[in-house]
């Protein structure tokens, strides 16, 4: 007769075997239901638009439906926590932004572990910021910006769409690199900042180009520079920051895809391959270009390294600037 210890071992082995068979079967027939794509920001925003555009194409490629589930809150951390705790069955993914790097750089207390609970799938897109000036400031290019900063010093003001986010820190880094300080005025979102920039109550503002370009195109603000490595197809006559202000400077509002950490690698690979293919689809590329978004597509390891570098970059800025979250 088997001892209790031998029986326990046998049962454990049997359970593991059944689990492996179930996983293999699930992977072999995956997907058999819609895939939920959690977007941790409000519907209709820049992140949501990109997620829906690419998700629709990916769903077609995988033979299923990709359903976008908006879970805004805590600068993206509500949705990230939801995915971190979701079943790792290949039916829940996170489409998020550089907000992940800022949460880590500011060492915010979050209910999940970025390195243990989520696995990188692919870097999706990068979107440069457009640095703008109010028409009444008289700033029309890099030269007049530098002269204006030298003359007015701390009386110069710049808006952001929130304290401690990308639009704040990007302008801080540019101004600091030019050796000047200016007064930061945070708003609750970019939409709230534009009226004051247009009215001349604030001198400068940097915002993702998809939301900023219509104001510059309509001559309501002056486009000064884009923060990407190359000029934007939306604004080919607007120089990069590296060309005109700070050599070597690049920065963007990136978006990435992540999954629960234990999601089977075979499923992750299928989703990654579908995303990379979707980003090369002519129709998708054209629609992304209309938003000023640059398609990327990467391996999971490339995304992991990229996020690590971004976190280190912003940690240095946070430490040297003394900027704190509200």
C-alpha positions as CSV (number, residue, x, y, z in Angstrom):
1,X,0.0,0.0,0.0
2,X,1.3,3.4,-0.8
3,X,2.4,5.7,2.0
4,X,0.6,9.0,2.5
5,X,3.8,10.8,1.3
6,X,3.9,8.7,-1.9
7,X,0.2,9.3,-2.5
8,X,0.7,13.1,-2.1
9,X,3.5,13.0,-4.6
10,X,1.4,11.0,-7.1
11,X,-1.5,13.4,-6.8
12,X,0.8,16.5,-7.2
13,X,2.3,14.9,-10.4
14,X,-1.2,14.1,-11.7
15,X,-2.4,17.6,-11.1
16,X,0.7,19.1,-12.9
17,X,0.1,16.7,-15.8
18,X,-3.5,17.6,-16.2
19,X,-2.6,21.3,-15.9
20,X,0.0,20.9,-18.7
21,X,-2.5,19.1,-20.9
22,X,-5.1,21.8,-20.3
23,X,-2.6,24.6,-21.1
24,X,-1.5,22.8,-24.2
25,X,-5.0,22.4,-25.4
26,X,-5.9,26.0,-24.6
27,X,-2.8,27.2,-26.5
28,X,-3.6,24.9,-29.4
29,X,-7.1,26.3,-29.9
30,X,-6.3,29.9,-28.9
31,X,-8.1,32.2,-29.4
32,X,-11.6,30.8,-28.8
33,X,-13.1,34.0,-27.4
34,X,-12.6,37.8,-27.7
35,X,-9.4,39.3,-26.4
36,X,-9.8,42.1,-23.9
37,X,-7.4,45.1,-24.4
38,X,-7.3,47.2,-21.3
39,X,-6.6,50.9,-22.0
40,X,-5.9,52.7,-18.7
41,X,-7.1,56.0,-20.0
42,X,-10.5,57.5,-21.1
43,X,-12.2,56.6,-24.3
44,X,-11.6,59.0,-27.2
45,X,-8.1,60.1,-26.1
46,X,-4.9,59.6,-28.0
47,X,-4.0,56.3,-26.4
48,X,-7.6,54.9,-26.9
49,X,-7.6,55.9,-30.6
50,X,-4.3,54.1,-31.3
51,X,-5.4,51.0,-29.3
52,X,-8.7,50.7,-31.2
53,X,-7.1,51.2,-34.6
54,X,-4.4,48.5,-34.1
55,X,-6.6,46.2,-32.0
56,X,-9.2,46.0,-34.8
57,X,-6.6,44.9,-37.3
58,X,-5.0,42.5,-34.9
59,X,-8.3,40.9,-34.1
60,X,-8.9,40.3,-37.9
61,X,-5.4,38.7,-38.2
62,X,-6.0,36.4,-35.2
63,X,-9.5,35.5,-36.2
64,X,-11.3,37.0,-33.2
65,X,-12.5,40.3,-31.8
66,X,-10.3,42.7,-29.7
67,X,-12.5,44.5,-27.2
68,X,-11.1,47.7,-25.8
69,X,-11.9,48.1,-22.1
70,X,-11.2,51.6,-20.8
71,X,-10.1,51.7,-17.1
72,X,-8.8,55.2,-16.4
73,X,-7.4,56.3,-13.1
74,X,-4.2,57.0,-11.1
75,X,-2.3,57.9,-14.2
76,X,-2.7,54.5,-15.8
77,X,-2.1,52.4,-12.7
78,X,-5.8,51.3,-12.2
79,X,-5.8,49.5,-15.6
80,X,-2.2,48.2,-15.1
81,X,-3.2,46.7,-11.8
82,X,-6.2,45.1,-13.4
83,X,-4.1,43.4,-16.0
84,X,-1.4,42.4,-13.6
85,X,-4.0,40.5,-11.6
86,X,-5.9,39.1,-14.6
87,X,-5.9,35.4,-15.5
88,X,-2.8,34.7,-17.7
89,X,-4.8,32.8,-20.3
90,X,-4.0,35.1,-23.3
91,X,-7.3,36.9,-23.3
92,X,-6.3,40.1,-21.4
93,X,-3.6,42.6,-22.5
94,X,-2.6,46.1,-21.5
95,X,-2.2,48.9,-24.0
96,X,-0.5,51.6,-22.0
97,X,1.9,54.6,-22.2
98,X,5.1,56.2,-20.9
99,X,3.0,56.8,-17.7
100,X,4.4,53.4,-16.5
101,X,8.0,54.9,-16.6
102,X,6.9,58.0,-14.7
103,X,5.2,56.0,-11.9
104,X,8.4,54.1,-11.5
105,X,10.6,57.2,-11.7
106,X,8.6,59.0,-9.0
107,X,8.6,55.7,-7.0
108,X,4.8,55.8,-6.6
109,X,3.3,53.2,-4.5
110,X,1.3,51.0,-6.8
111,X,-0.5,47.7,-6.1
112,X,1.5,45.7,-8.6
113,X,5.1,44.9,-9.4
114,X,6.0,46.1,-12.9
115,X,8.9,43.6,-13.3
116,X,7.1,40.6,-11.7
117,X,3.4,41.0,-12.6
118,X,3.6,42.2,-16.2
119,X,5.6,41.0,-19.1
120,X,6.5,43.3,-22.1
121,X,5.0,42.2,-25.4
122,X,5.9,45.0,-27.9
123,X,6.6,48.7,-28.2
124,X,3.7,49.9,-30.3
125,X,4.2,53.6,-31.3
126,X,6.1,56.7,-30.4
127,X,4.6,60.1,-30.7
128,X,6.7,63.3,-30.4
129,X,5.6,66.4,-28.5
130,X,5.2,69.7,-30.3
131,X,6.7,72.7,-28.4
132,X,4.5,75.8,-29.0
133,X,4.5,79.4,-28.1
134,X,1.7,81.9,-27.8
135,X,1.4,84.4,-30.7
136,X,1.6,87.4,-28.3
137,X,5.0,86.3,-27.0
138,X,6.6,87.1,-30.3
139,X,8.5,83.8,-30.2
140,X,8.6,82.4,-33.7
141,X,11.7,80.1,-33.8
142,X,14.6,78.8,-31.8
143,X,16.5,82.1,-32.0
144,X,13.7,84.2,-30.7
145,X,12.9,81.7,-28.0
146,X,16.5,81.8,-26.7
147,X,16.4,85.6,-26.8
148,X,13.1,85.7,-25.0
149,X,14.3,83.4,-22.3
150,X,17.4,85.4,-21.7
151,X,15.5,88.7,-21.5
152,X,12.6,87.6,-19.3
153,X,14.0,84.8,-17.1
154,X,11.6,83.5,-14.5
155,X,8.8,85.7,-15.8
156,X,8.5,83.2,-18.7
157,X,5.8,80.6,-18.1
158,X,5.1,77.2,-19.5
159,X,2.0,75.1,-19.3
160,X,1.7,71.3,-18.8
161,X,-1.2,68.9,-18.8
162,X,-0.4,67.9,-15.2
163,X,2.4,68.1,-12.6
164,X,5.1,65.5,-13.0
165,X,3.9,64.1,-16.4
166,X,5.7,64.0,-19.7
167,X,4.5,67.5,-20.9
168,X,5.9,69.0,-17.6
169,X,9.2,67.1,-17.5
170,X,9.9,67.5,-21.3
171,X,9.8,71.3,-21.1
172,X,11.7,71.3,-17.8
173,X,14.6,69.3,-19.5
174,X,14.6,71.5,-22.6
175,X,14.7,74.7,-20.5
176,X,17.3,73.4,-18.1
177,X,19.5,72.3,-21.0
178,X,19.3,75.9,-22.2
179,X,20.4,77.1,-18.8
180,X,17.2,78.9,-17.9
181,X,14.4,78.5,-15.4
182,X,10.7,79.3,-16.1
183,X,7.5,79.2,-14.1
184,X,5.6,76.0,-14.5
185,X,1.8,76.2,-14.6
186,X,0.1,72.8,-14.5
187,X,-3.4,72.2,-15.8
188,X,-5.8,69.3,-15.6
189,X,-5.2,68.0,-19.1
190,X,-4.0,69.5,-22.3
191,X,-7.5,70.7,-23.3
192,X,-7.5,72.9,-20.3
193,X,-4.1,74.5,-21.1
194,X,-4.7,75.5,-24.7
195,X,-7.1,78.4,-24.0
196,X,-4.5,80.2,-21.8
197,X,-1.7,79.5,-24.3
198,X,-3.8,80.8,-27.2
199,X,-4.8,83.9,-25.1
200,X,-1.2,84.6,-24.3
201,X,-1.6,84.1,-20.6
202,X,1.1,81.4,-20.8
203,X,4.1,81.6,-23.0
204,X,5.0,78.0,-23.9
205,X,3.5,74.5,-24.0
206,X,4.6,71.1,-25.1
207,X,1.9,68.5,-26.0
208,X,1.6,65.4,-28.1
209,X,1.6,66.4,-31.7
210,X,-1.7,64.8,-32.6
211,X,-3.6,67.1,-30.2
212,X,-1.3,70.1,-30.6
213,X,-0.9,70.3,-34.4
214,X,-4.4,71.5,-35.3
215,X,-3.8,74.6,-33.2
216,X,-0.5,75.3,-34.9
217,X,-1.9,74.5,-38.3
218,X,-4.7,77.1,-37.7
219,X,-2.2,79.7,-36.6
220,X,-3.6,79.9,-33.1
221,X,-0.2,79.1,-31.6
222,X,3.3,79.0,-33.1
223,X,5.0,75.6,-33.7
224,X,8.7,75.8,-32.6
225,X,10.1,72.3,-32.5
226,X,9.2,68.6,-32.3
227,X,10.8,66.3,-29.7
228,X,11.2,63.3,-31.9
229,X,14.5,62.0,-33.5
230,X,13.1,63.1,-36.9
231,X,10.8,65.7,-38.2
232,X,7.1,64.8,-38.1
233,X,5.2,64.0,-41.3
234,X,2.5,66.2,-39.9
235,X,4.8,69.2,-39.7
236,X,7.8,68.6,-42.0
237,X,8.8,72.3,-41.8
238,X,9.1,72.3,-38.1
239,X,12.6,71.4,-36.9
240,X,13.4,68.9,-34.2
241,X,14.6,70.0,-30.8
242,X,17.9,68.4,-31.6
243,X,18.3,70.4,-34.7
244,X,17.3,73.8,-33.2
245,X,17.7,73.9,-29.5
246,X,19.4,71.0,-27.7
247,X,21.7,68.7,-29.8
248,X,21.0,65.0,-29.2
249,X,17.7,65.6,-27.5
250,X,14.9,63.1,-28.3
251,X,11.7,62.4,-26.3
252,X,8.3,60.9,-27.1
253,X,5.0,59.8,-25.7
254,X,5.3,56.1,-26.4
255,X,2.7,53.4,-26.2
256,X,3.3,49.7,-25.5
257,X,1.6,46.4,-25.1
258,X,2.0,44.2,-22.0
259,X,0.5,41.0,-20.7
260,X,0.1,39.2,-17.3
261,X,3.5,37.8,-16.4
262,X,2.5,34.1,-16.7
263,X,0.8,34.4,-20.1
264,X,2.1,31.4,-22.2
265,X,5.0,32.5,-24.4
266,X,3.4,30.9,-27.5
267,X,0.4,33.1,-27.1
268,X,2.5,36.2,-26.4
269,X,4.5,35.5,-29.6
270,X,1.3,35.2,-31.7
271,X,0.0,38.5,-30.4
272,X,3.4,40.2,-30.8
273,X,3.7,39.0,-34.4
274,X,0.1,40.2,-35.1
275,X,0.9,43.7,-33.7
276,X,4.2,44.0,-35.7
277,X,2.3,43.0,-38.9
278,X,-0.6,45.4,-38.1
279,X,1.8,48.2,-37.7
280,X,3.2,47.6,-41.2
281,X,-0.3,47.5,-42.8
282,X,-0.6,50.5,-45.2
283,X,-4.0,51.5,-44.0
284,X,-2.9,51.4,-40.3
285,X,0.3,53.3,-41.1
286,X,-1.6,56.0,-42.9
287,X,-4.0,56.5,-40.1
288,X,-1.2,56.6,-37.5
289,X,0.7,59.1,-39.7
290,X,-2.4,61.3,-39.6
291,X,-2.1,61.4,-35.8
292,X,1.6,62.1,-36.0
293,X,2.3,58.6,-34.5
294,X,5.4,56.6,-35.6
295,X,4.8,52.8,-35.7
296,X,7.5,50.8,-34.0
297,X,7.0,47.1,-33.2
298,X,9.6,45.3,-31.1
299,X,10.4,42.2,-29.3
300,X,9.5,41.8,-25.6
301,X,13.2,42.0,-24.6
302,X,13.6,45.2,-26.6
303,X,10.6,46.7,-24.9
304,X,12.0,45.6,-21.5
305,X,15.3,47.3,-22.2
306,X,13.6,50.4,-23.5
307,X,11.4,50.8,-20.5
308,X,14.3,50.2,-18.2
309,X,16.3,53.0,-19.9
310,X,13.2,55.3,-19.8
311,X,12.8,54.7,-16.0
312,X,16.5,55.5,-15.4
313,X,16.3,58.6,-17.5
314,X,13.4,60.0,-15.7
315,X,14.7,59.0,-12.3
316,X,17.7,61.3,-12.9
317,X,15.4,64.1,-13.9
318,X,13.2,63.7,-10.9
319,X,16.2,63.6,-8.5
320,X,18.0,66.5,-10.0
321,X,14.9,68.7,-10.4
322,X,13.3,68.0,-7.0
323,X,9.9,67.9,-8.8
324,X,7.3,66.1,-6.7
325,X,3.9,64.8,-7.6
326,X,0.8,66.5,-6.1
